[in-house]
Amino acid sequence: MYNRKLLTFFLSIITLSFNPGYSQLSLNYIALTGITIIDAAHPNGLSNQTVIIKANTIIQIFADGSKPLPDAVNVINLKGKYLIPGLIDTHVHMATDPSDIDNRASTLNVLNRMLYSGITSVRDMAGDARTLAGLARDAMTGDIISPDIYYSALMAGPSFFEDPRTISGTKGLISGKAPYMRGISDTTNLTLAVAEAKGTGATGIKLYAELSAPLAAKIIAEAKRQGMKIWGHAWLQGAKPSDLVKAGIHSISHAPLLIYENLDSIPSSWKKKVHDEQFWIDSVPQNKALFRLMKEHDVILDATLFTFKQEDISRNYRYAIGKRLTELAYKAGVKVCAGTDDDQTKFVQTEMQLLVDELGFSNINALIAATEFGAEAIGIEKTRGTVEVNKIADLVILDKNPLDNISNVNTVFMVIKNGKIFKKDN
């Protein structure tokens, strides 16, 4: 009647030769039964559910036993386990220097570990787009074991492109003149610059540094006209956070930079010693008008707190400022996504833990930051970020409930990406 292979079908999985101990299986038609769904639409968890996946798409969700299972479906009994959307890291750098630290072997290893940890999508926020285009293609086709990769084309003032990172990321080209890393001035043909950036396969344009508010606004308008997402640092030296929000940017990165909405520079007294939490509560401006504006314009904060948390103690003021401003944004109802901005030594689960442990996020809101809001930041919310019918089957099955403890996002039993099953062999 039914082709009920249950979990025993893992015995027939072919182990991938380049990474012993891990397995991949492609089944065209599966039913996950007995599962508890936890996502933005089910913040308290919805237990005893059946999720039907055909090819790469969720086609049905219903209570266990309330409908007959389709013929020929492969049934996986997941009683006692928890289903969340695939996690999304909205701030990675996979190809800053592909000829050295970001060599292909190292990058493939990182991407592999990311996927098996439960990360099914990442947003790369500036790197060599030639390399990123190849990785993104290979991830999409399944030629490599990897989250799906969405990447940016970087635009900044011409003076920025003396930065050694841009030189290594445009090797063979002229820094500041590559279509994916371009210096922008008032004389730049923005229609052409954006079109060439789009031609690299980038999902969005990232605004980085040394741009005036009027010029940033022109880039944002042209990017939107050509159907590209527009992301950026929260402060561009010549443009304040509110300038970018008013101009229509989709997401802004790095919470400590929000301080430049009110201050031209960070007071030296803030940097001279380690201050207690009350000092930062009293000293950091509340930015109520900015956060109200962000909420009205649906601008997402890519806080990237983990990267500041691990900085040298001499720069701990940046984490303290970012922490306080993220707390205020969260309380004001601003959407916060989860990005690491790390050299991929730690993954987005670390950022989620930080949001809960040190910023007072609820477990479900930390999960939403790394799923629904991450999808919105990239622009893939119509197909990913929640567990819904007609969405792509990017899913994670956990042994333990993340609502009990956010660290339970690390208890990965199985990952489903684009309808394919990935499971670490026991």
C-alpha positions as CSV (number, residue, x, y, z in Angstrom):
1,M,0.0,0.0,0.0
2,Y,2.5,2.6,1.2
3,N,6.2,2.5,0.5
4,R,7.1,3.0,4.3
5,K,10.9,2.8,4.4
6,L,11.1,4.8,7.7
7,L,14.5,5.6,8.9
8,T,16.0,2.3,7.7
9,F,16.4,3.9,4.2
10,F,19.5,5.6,5.6
11,L,21.2,2.2,5.5
12,S,21.2,2.4,1.7
13,I,22.7,5.9,1.5
14,I,25.9,6.2,-0.4
15,T,28.5,7.9,1.8
16,L,30.2,10.8,0.0
17,S,33.8,9.9,-0.6
18,F,35.2,13.3,0.1
19,N,33.7,13.6,3.6
20,P,33.4,10.2,5.4
21,G,30.9,10.1,8.1
22,Y,28.3,12.1,6.3
23,S,25.5,11.0,4.0
24,Q,23.2,12.5,1.3
25,L,20.0,11.0,0.0
26,S,17.7,12.2,-2.7
27,L,14.1,10.9,-2.5
28,N,11.5,12.4,-4.7
29,Y,8.5,12.0,-2.3
30,I,8.7,11.9,1.5
31,A,6.4,12.3,4.5
32,L,7.8,13.5,7.8
33,T,5.4,12.3,10.5
34,G,5.1,12.8,14.3
35,I,7.0,16.1,14.1
36,T,6.6,19.3,16.1
37,I,6.9,22.4,13.9
38,I,8.5,25.5,15.3
39,D,8.8,28.7,13.3
40,A,7.4,32.2,13.1
41,A,3.9,30.9,12.3
42,H,4.1,28.4,15.2
43,P,5.9,30.2,18.0
44,N,4.7,27.8,20.6
45,G,5.3,24.7,18.6
46,L,2.7,22.6,16.7
47,S,3.0,19.0,17.6
48,N,2.1,15.7,15.9
49,Q,2.3,17.0,12.3
50,T,2.8,15.4,9.0
51,V,4.8,17.3,6.4
52,I,4.7,16.0,2.8
53,I,7.6,17.0,0.5
54,K,7.5,16.3,-3.2
55,A,10.7,17.0,-5.2
56,N,12.0,20.1,-3.5
57,T,8.7,21.6,-2.3
58,I,6.4,21.3,0.8
59,I,3.0,20.3,-0.7
60,Q,1.0,19.4,2.4
61,I,1.0,19.9,6.2
62,F,-1.6,18.3,8.4
63,A,-2.2,16.7,11.8
64,D,-1.0,13.1,12.0
65,G,-3.7,10.7,10.9
66,S,-6.1,13.4,9.8
67,K,-5.5,12.5,6.1
68,P,-4.4,9.3,4.4
69,L,-0.8,9.3,3.3
70,P,-0.2,9.3,-0.5
71,D,0.7,6.1,-2.2
72,A,4.4,5.5,-2.8
73,V,5.5,8.1,-0.3
74,N,8.6,7.4,1.7
75,V,7.6,7.8,5.4
76,I,10.1,9.0,8.0
77,N,8.7,8.7,11.5
78,L,10.1,11.6,13.6
79,K,8.0,11.2,16.7
80,G,9.6,13.3,19.5
81,K,11.7,15.5,17.2
82,Y,11.4,19.1,16.2
83,L,11.2,20.7,12.7
84,I,12.5,24.3,12.1
85,P,13.2,26.2,8.9
86,G,16.7,26.0,7.6
87,L,19.0,28.5,9.3
88,I,20.3,31.5,7.5
89,D,23.5,33.4,8.1
90,T,23.0,36.9,6.7
91,H,26.7,38.0,7.0
92,V,29.5,35.8,5.8
93,H,32.7,36.4,3.8
94,M,33.6,33.3,1.8
95,A,35.8,34.8,-1.0
96,T,37.8,37.8,0.3
97,D,41.0,36.2,-0.9
98,P,40.3,33.0,-2.9
99,S,44.0,32.5,-3.7
100,D,44.9,32.3,0.0
101,I,42.8,32.1,3.1
102,D,39.6,31.5,1.1
103,N,41.1,28.8,-1.1
104,R,38.5,26.4,-2.6
105,A,39.4,23.4,-0.4
106,S,39.1,25.4,2.8
107,T,35.9,27.1,1.6
108,L,34.2,23.8,0.6
109,N,35.1,22.4,4.0
110,V,33.4,25.3,5.7
111,L,30.3,25.2,3.5
112,N,30.0,21.5,4.1
113,R,30.1,21.9,7.8
114,M,27.6,24.8,7.7
115,L,25.0,22.7,5.8
116,Y,25.3,19.7,8.2
117,S,25.0,22.1,11.1
118,G,21.6,23.2,9.8
119,I,22.5,26.3,7.7
120,T,20.8,26.1,4.3
121,S,21.3,29.7,3.1
122,V,24.0,32.4,3.5
123,R,24.4,35.9,2.3
124,D,28.0,36.8,1.4
125,M,28.6,40.5,2.0
126,A,31.5,41.3,-0.3
127,G,34.1,39.1,-1.9
128,D,35.4,38.0,-5.3
129,A,32.2,37.6,-7.3
130,R,34.0,35.4,-9.8
131,T,34.6,32.8,-7.2
132,L,31.2,33.4,-5.5
133,A,29.3,32.9,-8.8
134,G,30.9,29.5,-9.2
135,L,30.2,28.4,-5.6
136,A,26.6,29.6,-5.8
137,R,26.1,27.7,-9.0
138,D,27.6,24.5,-7.6
139,A,25.6,24.9,-4.4
140,M,22.4,25.3,-6.4
141,T,23.0,22.3,-8.7
142,G,24.2,20.1,-5.8
143,D,27.7,19.7,-7.2
144,I,29.0,20.8,-3.8
145,I,27.6,20.2,-0.3
146,S,26.7,23.7,0.7
147,P,24.1,26.2,1.8
148,D,22.6,28.2,-1.1
149,I,24.8,31.3,-1.5
150,Y,23.5,34.8,-2.3
151,Y,26.2,37.5,-2.7
152,S,26.6,41.2,-3.1
153,A,28.4,43.6,-5.4
154,L,30.2,46.3,-3.3
155,M,30.0,50.0,-4.0
156,A,31.9,52.6,-2.0
157,G,33.8,55.9,-2.5
158,P,36.9,55.6,-4.8
159,S,39.3,56.2,-1.9
160,F,38.1,53.0,-0.1
161,F,39.6,50.8,-2.8
162,E,43.1,51.1,-1.5
163,D,42.0,48.6,1.1
164,P,44.1,45.4,0.7
165,R,40.9,43.3,0.9
166,T,39.6,44.8,-2.2
167,I,42.9,44.4,-3.9
168,S,43.0,40.7,-3.1
169,G,39.3,40.3,-4.0
170,T,39.8,41.8,-7.5
171,K,43.1,40.1,-8.4
172,G,43.8,40.5,-12.1
173,L,41.6,43.5,-12.3
174,I,41.9,47.1,-11.1
175,S,40.7,47.6,-7.5
176,G,37.7,49.9,-7.6
177,K,36.9,49.3,-11.3
178,A,35.7,45.7,-11.1
179,P,31.9,45.3,-11.8
180,Y,31.4,43.7,-8.4
181,M,33.7,46.1,-6.4
182,R,33.3,49.6,-7.8
183,G,34.3,53.0,-6.7
184,I,31.4,55.4,-7.1
185,S,31.5,59.2,-7.5
186,D,29.1,61.9,-8.6
187,T,30.3,61.3,-12.2
188,T,29.7,57.6,-12.3
189,N,27.1,56.3,-14.8
190,L,24.9,54.6,-12.2
191,T,22.6,52.9,-14.7
192,L,25.6,51.1,-16.2
193,A,27.4,50.4,-12.9
194,V,24.3,48.8,-11.4
195,A,23.6,46.8,-14.6
196,E,27.2,45.5,-14.6
197,A,26.9,44.6,-10.9
198,K,23.7,42.7,-11.6
199,G,25.5,40.9,-14.4
200,T,27.9,39.3,-12.0
201,G,25.0,37.3,-10.6
202,A,24.8,39.3,-7.3
203,T,21.5,39.4,-5.5
204,G,22.1,42.8,-4.0
205,I,24.4,45.8,-3.9
206,K,26.3,46.5,-0.6
207,L,27.1,50.2,0.2
208,Y,30.3,50.2,2.2
209,A,32.1,53.5,2.9
210,E,32.9,57.1,1.9
211,L,29.5,57.8,0.2
212,S,27.5,60.9,0.7
213,A,23.8,60.7,1.6
214,P,22.7,62.1,-1.9
215,L,24.9,59.7,-3.8
216,A,23.8,56.7,-1.6
217,A,20.2,57.6,-2.3
218,K,20.8,57.6,-6.1
219,I,22.5,54.2,-5.9
220,I,19.6,52.8,-3.9
221,A,17.0,54.2,-6.3
222,E,18.8,52.8,-9.3
223,A,19.4,49.4,-7.7
224,K,15.7,49.2,-6.9
225,R,14.7,50.2,-10.4
226,Q,16.8,47.4,-11.8
227,G,15.3,44.9,-9.4
228,M,18.3,44.4,-7.0
229,K,18.2,44.3,-3.3
230,I,20.2,47.1,-1.6
231,W,22.2,46.5,1.6
232,G,24.8,48.5,3.4
233,H,26.8,49.4,6.4
234,A,24.7,51.4,8.8
235,W,27.0,54.4,8.4
236,L,28.9,55.5,5.3
237,Q,30.9,58.4,6.7
238,G,28.9,60.8,4.5
239,A,25.5,59.1,5.2
240,K,23.9,58.5,8.6
241,P,21.7,55.5,9.3
242,S,18.5,57.5,8.9
243,D,19.7,58.8,5.5
244,L,19.9,55.2,4.3
245,V,16.6,54.2,5.8
246,K,14.8,57.2,4.2
247,A,16.3,56.4,0.9
248,G,14.9,52.9,0.9
249,I,17.7,50.5,1.9
250,H,16.6,47.0,2.7
251,S,19.0,46.1,5.5
252,I,21.8,47.8,7.4
253,S,24.7,46.0,9.0
254,H,26.7,46.3,12.2
255,A,24.8,47.6,15.2
256,P,27.7,49.7,16.7
257,L,27.6,51.9,13.6
258,L,24.1,53.1,14.6
259,I,25.8,55.3,17.2
260,Y,26.6,57.7,14.3
261,E,23.0,58.7,14.0
262,N,23.6,60.9,17.0
263,L,27.4,61.3,17.3
264,D,30.1,62.3,14.9
265,S,32.7,60.3,16.8
266,I,32.8,58.0,19.8
267,P,34.0,59.9,22.9
268,S,37.5,59.0,23.9
269,S,36.3,58.5,27.5
270,W,34.2,55.5,26.3
271,K,37.3,53.8,25.0
272,K,39.7,54.3,27.9
273,K,38.4,51.6,30.2
274,V,35.9,48.9,30.6
275,H,32.6,50.3,31.8
276,D,29.8,48.5,33.5
277,E,26.4,47.9,31.8
278,Q,24.8,50.8,33.6
279,F,27.3,53.2,32.0
280,W,26.2,52.1,28.6
281,I,22.5,52.3,29.5
282,D,23.0,55.9,30.6
283,S,25.4,56.9,27.8
284,V,24.2,55.4,24.5
285,P,21.4,57.5,22.9
286,Q,18.1,55.7,22.7
287,N,17.6,56.5,19.0
288,K,13.8,56.3,19.2
289,A,13.3,58.3,16.1
290,L,15.7,56.1,14.1
291,F,14.1,52.8,15.2
292,R,10.6,54.2,14.6
293,L,11.8,55.0,11.1
294,M,13.4,51.6,10.5
295,K,10.2,49.9,11.6
296,E,8.0,52.1,9.4
297,H,10.3,51.4,6.4
298,D,10.7,47.7,7.3
299,V,14.5,48.0,7.3
300,I,16.2,45.0,8.9
301,L,19.1,45.3,11.3
302,D,22.0,42.9,10.6
303,A,23.5,43.4,14.0
304,T,26.6,41.0,13.7
305,L,27.3,41.2,17.4
306,F,29.4,38.0,17.6
307,T,32.2,39.5,15.6
308,F,32.4,42.5,18.0
309,K,32.1,40.2,21.0
310,Q,35.3,38.4,20.2
311,E,37.4,41.6,19.5
312,D,40.4,42.5,21.6
313,I,39.5,44.1,25.0
314,S,40.8,47.4,23.8
315,R,37.9,47.6,21.4
316,N,35.3,46.1,23.7
317,Y,33.4,49.4,23.6
318,R,32.2,48.5,20.1
319,Y,30.4,45.4,21.4
320,A,29.0,47.3,24.4
321,I,27.5,50.0,22.1
322,G,26.2,47.5,19.6
323,K,24.7,45.4,22.3
324,R,22.8,48.4,23.8
325,L,21.6,49.6,20.4
326,T,20.4,46.2,19.3
327,E,18.5,45.8,22.6
328,L,16.8,49.1,22.0
329,A,16.0,48.2,18.4
330,Y,14.6,44.9,19.4
331,K,12.4,46.5,22.0
332,A,11.2,49.1,19.5
333,G,10.0,46.3,17.2
334,V,12.8,46.5,14.6
335,K,13.4,43.3,12.8
336,V,16.9,41.8,13.6
337,C,18.4,39.1,11.5
338,A,21.3,36.9,12.5
339,G,24.7,37.3,10.8
340,T,28.2,36.4,12.1
341,D,30.6,38.5,9.9
342,D,33.2,36.0,11.1
343,D,35.9,34.1,9.2
344,Q,33.6,31.1,9.6
345,T,35.2,29.7,12.7
346,K,31.8,30.0,14.3
347,F,28.4,29.7,12.7
348,V,25.1,31.6,13.0
349,Q,24.1,29.4,16.0
350,T,26.6,31.3,18.0
351,E,24.9,34.6,17.1
352,M,21.6,33.2,18.1
353,Q,22.9,32.1,21.5
354,L,24.3,35.6,22.0
355,L,21.0,37.2,21.2
356,V,19.3,35.1,23.9
357,D,22.0,35.1,26.6
358,E,23.1,38.7,26.5
359,L,20.4,40.7,24.8
360,G,17.2,39.2,26.2
361,F,15.8,37.8,23.0
362,S,13.2,35.0,23.5
363,N,14.2,31.7,22.1
364,I,11.6,31.9,19.4
365,N,12.7,35.4,18.4
366,A,16.3,34.3,18.1
367,L,15.1,31.5,15.8
368,I,13.0,34.0,13.8
369,A,16.1,36.2,13.4
370,A,18.0,33.3,11.8
371,T,15.1,32.1,9.6
372,E,12.2,34.4,8.6
373,F,14.0,37.7,9.0
374,G,17.1,36.3,7.4
375,A,15.1,35.3,4.4
376,E,13.6,38.7,4.2
377,A,17.0,40.4,4.4
378,I,18.2,38.4,1.4
379,G,14.8,38.7,-0.4
380,I,13.9,35.0,-0.5
381,E,11.0,35.1,2.0
382,K,8.5,33.9,-0.6
383,T,10.3,30.6,-0.8
384,R,12.2,30.1,2.5
385,G,12.3,31.1,6.1
386,T,9.2,29.4,7.4
387,V,7.6,25.9,7.2
388,E,4.7,26.5,4.8
389,V,3.0,24.8,1.9
390,N,4.5,25.8,-1.4
391,K,7.8,26.8,0.1
392,I,11.1,25.1,-0.7
393,A,11.9,22.3,1.6
394,D,14.9,23.8,3.5
395,L,14.4,22.3,6.9
396,V,16.2,21.1,10.0
397,I,15.1,18.3,12.3
398,L,16.3,18.6,15.9
399,D,16.5,16.0,18.7
400,K,15.7,18.6,21.3
401,N,13.3,21.5,21.6
402,P,14.9,24.9,20.9
403,L,12.1,26.7,22.8
404,D,13.4,25.0,26.0
405,N,17.0,26.1,25.3
406,I,18.3,27.9,22.2
407,S,21.4,25.7,22.3
408,N,19.2,22.9,21.2
409,V,19.5,24.2,17.6
410,N,22.8,22.3,17.7
411,T,21.1,18.9,18.3
412,V,20.8,18.3,14.6
413,F,19.3,15.0,13.6
414,M,18.9,15.6,9.9
415,V,19.0,18.5,7.4
416,I,16.8,18.8,4.3
417,K,18.0,21.3,1.7
418,N,16.1,21.8,-1.5
419,G,14.2,18.5,-0.8
420,K,17.4,16.5,-0.4
421,I,18.3,14.8,2.9
422,F,21.6,15.3,4.6
423,K,22.5,13.3,7.7
424,K,25.6,12.8,9.7
425,D,26.3,9.0,10.1
426,N,26.3,7.7,13.6
